Amino acid sequence: MNTRETKFYSSAAQYRLPAYLDYLINLNHHAAPDDFPSLENLKREYIRYLLQFTSRNLNETARILSISRGTLIRNLKRFHLDPRHSPKIP
């Protein structure tokens, strides 16, 4: 795991996770490999969740992920996410 990924996961622990990510943490060790989403899907969903959590604030989302705003924007394009259409979390 590289430094950027380490920062991604360490920052994730500070925030409430979506229900299905919480479910993944609690999967038992007998789960089939197909029960796990890909790392790319996890990253996409976590970024989508943080956009909702921060009320679509790109600077705050990038800060939580410990990445630059430019890197966040590249990830948004890569994952086809549009922050303008992310609903806010109440």
N, C-alpha and C positions, 0 to 999 in steps of 0.2 A: 504494500500500500504506500503510495507516495504522500508527500507532505500535504498537498492540496486535499487529497481524499481524507487524510487524517483530520484535518481541520473541518471538513464537511461533516464527518461523523461525530466529532467532539462537540461541534456547535448544535448538532441535532439533539443531543441529550438535554440541552437547556430548555427546550420548548416542547409543548404538548404535541404529540404525534397524532396523525389521523388514525381512526379506528383500525383500518386494515394494516397499517404499519405496526401499531401496537399488537395486533394479532400475530404478526410475523415474529415478533420478539418472543411471544409466548408459545410458538409452535413446539411440539415435543420433538425429540430427536428421532422419532420413527416416521416423520413426515416424508413423503415421496419427493424426489427432486422437482417434479412438475408442480408441486404445491407452492413453490417459491417464485415470485416474480423476478425478472431480470434486474440487474443493477441499474441499467438504463431506465427502466420503468420506475424503480424506486427513486432515482434522482429526479426524474420528471415530476412525479407525484409530490415529492417533498418540496420542490421549487414552487409548484402550483399551490401547495398548502401554505407556504410562507408568503406568497403573494397575497393570498386571502388574509392571512394572519396580520400582515403589515398594512392592510388596506391598500394594496397595490403600490406601495412605496419601494421603488427599485433600490434606492440607496440603503434603506434599512434591510431589505432582503439580502443584498450583497454583503452588508456588514455581518449579518447573522451567519451567512455561509463562509465568511472570511475570504471572499473573492472580490475582485474589482467590479465596478458597475459594468465595464465593458465586457468582462468575462460572463457576467450574468446575462447581458443582452445577447451575446453569442449563444449561450445555453438556451435562452428563450427562442431564438430562431431555430436552433438545432432540434428542440423538442416541440416546435410549432405551438408555442404558448404565446398568447396575447394578453398582457397584464390588464388591458382595458376591459377585458371580458371575464376577469376573475372576480367572483362575488366576494363581498367582504364577510368576514366571520363576525357575528354579533358579539 
